[in-house]
């Protein structure tokens, strides 16, 4: 199956600085793909190369199977894009802006323009000058212009930057609708890990221009360390579990009780033992690893200059590739 | 068809901006200021003395056509380069600065096509500027001066006395060559605008280039090299008032100017094509 986006051994150097180094990336059709990384990690450069705005120094960039460098028009025919700070002709109306931007792909009918404006909730303000729009309205106009070519693929570079929490929520809902209702493939680059966690089905993490992880997020592993446990009475239950050789240690922290299970012991064995021993079991769960935890496990070691710490083993086991 | 739609978009952008109209407004202000000066200073007496000293009936040639040309000369020398390079410098660099170019370049339009429609929109602006300048100069002059014969005098460059009919024809013909001048000036700023610089820098570089040409030309030693300098060719519009019209010299100048325009576009296009556009 043709990937929506494919980067093969792509390198980009600006003078002596390498912004992206030997990056190979595949965004499958139908995914919500997150591109993560610190400032200067190479995310925007990678997106620039996908859109033919930045020429790669080496390697190949293909969109919908077409090489962007040599067949830019075909590659981008069904691509919409939104950037960190949506830029418009502020002195023109929203409607006129959409007419201008869409004309560079293909002219659209007035009906289609009205439909898209309605979809993003700008009906009634379309003939006002863009300089009178709020930040949220500009973000919606940016989405409208990206949707006008009726894209299969939407590329979003830091789309939530500068939006208030309500705007971020609104944007997330819109992107979900686009993925669910229209079947769009989305490539989203963002710093907002919480947002990415809720939105993405697959992620790639860049660090200093190199890919350090590429794989599915929804199947990414749970935290293999502590298990959250709420049981009464807590101390006796932990002592019993230790005596039975099921846990190595236990205790309480700000989030409540926890235990570290012995190797090979699962939550179902702990639950069975606690119930059979007559303890009142209120909660027993293996906390899911957050994207932030996973991201920091990859990014922080290098930043601190310490020896690189490998992310959770389960992430690799579930199909992700840690470089 | 698609090219015309792209051109329409560029024209919407260009003529939607207030700063595009600065040139038109300033030409009107300058013309009215000059007309007041002509009307209420010793200019008329000086002009009459000059005509009568050459054996002409002065009253027959102090006319709207004469005043229109007198007004055009300083405006073309000083104001036209300023306003054409202002717009030319904005064409690409302002869009890069504002971030709108990045939005456009996310679309499946080739860079060469984009640049071609931008340049064409700029050229249409330059054409409009010249037409408005020529028309308003004549109309404003007609409000204050009678419709009679035409007298053209530019020290060392032109001395012509023409009937009103011939004068009007030559005046209209001069607008064609003035339009080429304006497009050339705009193309110079457009060339710099295609490279990585601020719009003001593109405008200043183009103006500097033109003024350096002008300065070099005014140095006696460079007289023999004047054909290599653009201002020499810019002045060919004044030659249309000569009798007979020196067509070959005018055409030579037009070829040089069109060559400069083509060179500016090609060099700009190569620079633009090679650039990376990043936020």
Interface residues (C-beta under 8 A of the other chain):
Chain A: X14 X44 X45 X48 X51 X52 X53 X54 X55 X72 X73 X74 X75 X76 X77 X79 X80 X81 X83 X84 X85 X86 X87 X88 X89 X91 X92 X96 X99 X100 X101 X103 X104 X105 X107 X145 X149 X155 X157
Chain B: X5 X6 X8 X9 X12 X13 X16 X17 X18 X98 X99 X100 X102 X103 X104 X105 X106 X107 X108 X109 X110 X114 X274 X276 X277 X278 X279
